[in-house]
Amino acid sequence: MDSAADQAASSPIDTRRVYIVDDDQMVRRSTSFLLNSAGYTVRAFISGRDFLSELKGLQPGITLLDVRMPDMDGLAVLEHMPGDMRPLFPVVVVTGHGDLPTAVRAMKLGARDFLGKPFAEEALFEVLETISARLADEVDHISRRDRSRALIGTLSPRELEVLRGLIGGESNKVVAHNLGLSVRTVEMHRAKMLDRLGVRTLPDAIRTLFMAELKL
């Protein structure tokens, strides 16, 4: 099954997608109806465990996460969300009035925002619109990063050594000396490296490396 990041890279993402995680059936129904009416794509989960069990197969979207749930509460769900998935499923925790310390703990665990229960429609839509815009940028960033990492992954160990030397400011001649190769061989590896990355110049190769957020 493709990961959320794989899906983000391979298909357009509907950032107006919301996952409701709440054990209260009335809350799930009423919130789903409200959001569907406003043009959001909605899916509801009865428990945190159900949500986590399907997380890797879901399209990126905003998560409305109730804190007070039996078996696994919202804080436990946040703790069990894989770190690489959190940017793709930004969490808005839903707490009861007077439960500010819990909301603060949730924010420390990575939640993007919180809403008091019962929440006003305007407050809900304001939070969702703000996070939806950020999610679009996050999905684009992760897609470009993963594509760049895939390209870097096609390089041979020797091509990586040549790239490491070149991005360090070394000339072909110095790289050849340090690796015990001829200048012609280094030039050959350099040309193959650029071809695998789908670029024409060394600065473009460096941009690909930086975009991949990797250290050689």
C-alpha positions in Angstrom: 0.0 0.0 0.0 1.3 3.4 -0.9 2.2 5.7 2.0 0.6 9.1 2.4 3.8 10.7 1.1 3.8 8.5 -2.0 0.2 9.4 -2.7 1.0 13.1 -2.2 3.7 12.8 -4.8 1.7 10.9 -7.3 -1.7 12.6 -7.4 -3.3 16.0 -6.7 -4.2 16.4 -3.1 -7.5 17.7 -1.8 -6.3 19.8 1.1 -10.0 20.5 2.1 -10.1 17.0 3.5 -11.0 16.4 7.2 -10.8 13.4 9.4 -13.0 13.4 12.5 -11.9 11.2 15.3 -14.5 11.2 18.0 -16.3 8.5 20.0 -19.5 10.6 20.1 -21.8 9.5 17.3 -23.8 12.8 17.4 -20.7 14.8 17.1 -19.4 12.8 14.2 -22.7 13.1 12.3 -23.3 16.8 13.0 -19.7 17.8 12.2 -19.6 15.7 9.1 -22.8 17.2 7.8 -21.5 20.7 8.5 -18.2 20.2 6.8 -19.7 18.4 3.8 -22.1 21.2 3.3 -19.2 23.6 3.2 -17.4 21.6 0.5 -15.0 19.6 2.7 -14.3 15.9 2.1 -15.0 14.2 5.4 -14.3 10.8 6.9 -15.1 10.0 10.5 -13.5 7.5 12.9 -15.1 6.1 16.1 -11.8 5.8 17.9 -8.1 6.8 17.8 -7.1 3.2 17.2 -9.2 2.9 14.1 -7.7 6.1 12.8 -4.1 5.1 13.4 -4.7 1.6 11.9 -5.6 3.2 8.6 -3.4 6.3 8.7 -0.8 5.1 6.2 -3.4 4.5 3.6 -5.2 7.8 3.9 -4.8 10.9 1.8 -3.3 13.9 3.6 -5.9 16.0 5.5 -6.7 17.8 8.7 -7.5 15.8 11.7 -10.2 16.9 14.2 -9.2 14.9 17.2 -11.3 14.6 20.4 -9.2 14.5 23.5 -11.6 12.7 25.8 -12.1 9.2 24.3 -12.2 5.8 26.0 -9.5 3.2 25.4 -7.1 5.6 23.7 -7.5 9.4 24.3 -6.4 12.1 21.9 -3.0 12.7 23.6 -2.2 9.0 23.1 -3.1 9.2 19.5 -0.8 12.2 19.1 2.0 10.2 20.8 1.5 7.2 18.4 1.4 9.2 15.2 4.6 8.6 13.3 6.7 11.8 13.0 6.9 11.7 9.3 3.1 11.6 9.0 2.3 14.5 11.3 2.9 17.2 8.7 0.5 15.5 6.3 -2.2 15.1 9.0 -2.1 18.3 11.0 -4.1 17.9 14.2 -6.7 20.2 15.7 -7.6 18.9 19.1 -11.1 19.3 20.5 -11.3 19.8 24.2 -14.0 20.5 26.8 -14.2 24.0 28.3 -11.8 24.5 31.2 -9.4 21.9 29.9 -6.7 24.3 28.8 -3.8 22.3 30.4 -4.7 19.3 28.2 -4.8 21.6 25.1 -1.3 22.9 26.0 0.0 19.3 26.3 -1.5 18.5 23.0 0.2 21.4 21.3 3.5 20.3 22.8 2.9 16.9 21.2 2.5 18.4 17.8 -1.1 19.6 17.5 -1.5 22.7 15.3 -4.4 24.2 17.1 -7.3 23.5 19.5 -11.0 24.2 19.8 -13.2 24.2 22.9 -16.2 22.0 22.9 -18.9 22.9 21.8 -17.1 25.0 19.1 -18.6 27.8 17.1 -18.9 27.1 13.3 -17.0 30.3 12.5 -14.1 29.3 14.8 -14.0 25.8 13.2 -14.0 27.1 9.6 -11.3 29.8 10.4 -9.0 27.1 11.9 -9.6 24.7 9.0 -9.0 27.3 6.3 -5.7 28.5 7.8 -4.4 25.0 8.2 -5.6 23.9 4.8 -3.5 26.6 3.1 -0.5 25.5 5.1 -1.1 21.8 4.3 -1.0 22.6 0.5 2.5 24.0 0.9 3.5 21.2 3.2 2.4 18.5 0.7 4.2 20.3 -2.1 7.4 20.5 -0.1 7.3 16.8 0.9 6.5 15.8 -2.7 9.5 17.7 -4.0 11.8 16.4 -1.2 10.8 12.8 -1.8 11.3 13.1 -5.6 14.7 14.6 -5.0 15.6 11.8 -2.5 14.6 9.2 -5.1 16.9 10.9 -7.7 19.8 11.0 -5.2 19.1 7.3 -4.5 19.9 6.4 -8.1 23.5 7.5 -7.8 26.3 5.0 -7.5 28.7 5.1 -4.5 31.4 6.5 -6.7 29.1 9.1 -8.2 28.2 10.2 -4.6 31.9 10.5 -3.8 32.4 12.7 -6.8 29.3 14.8 -6.0 30.6 15.2 -2.4 33.9 16.5 -3.6 32.4 18.9 -6.1 29.9 20.4 -3.7 32.9 21.0 -1.4 34.3 23.3 -4.0 36.9 20.9 -5.3 37.9 20.9 -9.0 37.7 17.8 -11.1 41.5 17.5 -10.8 41.4 17.7 -7.0 38.6 15.2 -6.8 40.5 12.8 -9.1 43.6 13.1 -6.9 41.7 12.5 -3.7 39.9 9.4 -5.1 42.9 8.0 -6.9 41.2 8.4 -10.3 42.0 10.0 -13.6 40.5 13.3 -14.4 38.8 11.7 -17.4 37.2 9.1 -15.1 35.9 11.9 -12.7 34.5 13.7 -15.7 32.7 10.5 -16.7 31.2 10.0 -13.3 30.2 13.7 -13.1 28.4 13.4 -16.5 26.6 10.3 -15.4 25.7 11.9 -12.0 24.1 14.9 -13.8 22.3 12.6 -16.2 20.8 10.5 -13.4 19.6 13.6 -11.6 18.1 15.0 -14.8 20.1 18.2 -14.6 22.7 19.9 -16.8 24.8 21.8 -14.3 26.5 21.2 -11.0 24.5 24.1 -9.3 21.3 22.3 -10.4 22.6 19.0 -8.8 23.3 20.9 -5.6 19.8 22.3 -5.6 18.5 18.7 -5.9 20.6 17.7 -3.0 19.5 20.6 -0.8 15.8 19.9 -1.8 16.3 16.3 -0.7 17.4 17.5 2.7 20.2 15.0 2.8 23.8 15.3 4.0 26.4 13.4 2.0 
